[in-house]
């Protein structure tokens, strides 16, 4: 069974926001994390993903005033048919 965290996160450049995310992830141990609304680029999000020990990722970079989308998942969670644009991310989960 998958455990998912979805957060419309703003202020991901602030240490207290990063700490809050780390605390939530380490306490709840989700298989999937979805972040939306951040202005951070893929490289910054990838560094954070690695610190939180997720293996896989999929990103939609920020565009203009529209924030980024990030999907992280562990190696035990299978993803199939990922599709995304600047507004949404669609994912089909395999059982």
NORVENDA-V619014 format. One record per pair of residues at least 24 apart in sequence whose ideal C-beta (glycine too) atoms are under 7 Angstrom apart, sorted by the first residue. I is the first residue (numbers start at 1). J is the second residue. Records with the same first field share a line. If there is no record, write none. Layout:
I = J ; J
This chain:
2 = 31 ; 32 ; 77
3 = 28 ; 29 ; 30 ; 31
4 = 30 ; 31 ; 32 ; 34
5 = 30 ; 33
6 = 34
7 = 35
8 = 36 ; 37
9 = 35 ; 37 ; 38
10 = 37 ; 38
12 = 38 ; 40
13 = 40
18 = 48
22 = 52
25 = 52
31 = 73 ; 74 ; 76 ; 77
32 = 73 ; 77
33 = 72
34 = 71
35 = 70
36 = 67 ; 69
37 = 67
38 = 67 ; 68
39 = 67
40 = 68
45 = 70
58 = 82 ; 84
60 = 84 ; 85 ; 86 ; 89
